[in-house]
Amino acid sequence: MSKMNLVLHVWRQSGPDKTGKFERYEVADVDQHQSFLEMLDLLNERLVDRGLDPVAFDSDCREGICGTCGIVIDGRPHGPQRATTTCQLHMRHFKNGDELTLEPWRAKAFPVIKDLIVDRSAFDRIIQAGGYVSIRAGSAPEANSLPVPKVNAELAMDAAACIGCGACVASCPNASAMLFTSAKVGHLNVLPQGQVEAAKRVRSMVSQMEAEGFGHCTNHLECEAACPKQISTEFIARMNREFLGAVMKSKKNQSNR
């Protein structure tokens, strides 16, 4: 069967300070080859035709690389497929007659803007706190002039794969941003260019993460399971070691003054 009928229970909330609720929609004649967001586009076209307010949701590239999309589908961020963003989830993974519950990311640090859209600017502020290299390096050097061990290069690339979608926060019972922050810390701190500011970076970014109101990590590992880019929780352990070392070094320097 190439067409299916679905029932959606969608979280509707007109604004950050408004009370939200689930509303029920029947969506008929959904093509199994459509993406999940294309199915929502179809729903919105029909709502607009009836003079109703369309469901607000985030999307941009629709290629799984920008991190903009984000919907909790039946309690799972990005839906039932592992290593898949919402925009790359296709309707063939669902069955005719399915009832699906759609919610926004649920976290104090991610306030709802409207319907399924949340404010993820807290992530931007964490990156602004230290997710960069500020040292003047002059013009770009020859690529092979600064040797980087293969294991470090691969580790940095694994961390840099994070797209900042926030699924780790949405899946964590504590709404922790440790996986995101550790990935952003890790992809710079393992490279020579980032090691000069490594201690300052980890302290600044962790402090900002805590100031934003994210919860603490208690090793549920749901973040790793929900991450569409399969970022490993080993980066959290690495960041914890670096943070502890940076704090101890700072205290030692203060005591020697």
ABEGO torsion letter per residue (X at the ends): XABBBBBBBBBBBABAABBBBBBBBBBBGBBAABBAAAAAAAAAAAAAAAGBBBBBBBBBAGAGAAGABBBBBGGBBGEABBGBBAAABBAAABBBGBBBBBBBBBBAABBBABEABBBAAAAAAAAAAGBBBABBAEBBBBAAABBBBAAAAAAAAAAAABAGAGAAAAABAAGBAAAAAAAAAAAAAABAAAAAAAAAAAAAAAAAAAAAGBBBBAGAGAAAAABAAGBBAAAAAAAAAAAAAAAAAAAAAAAAX
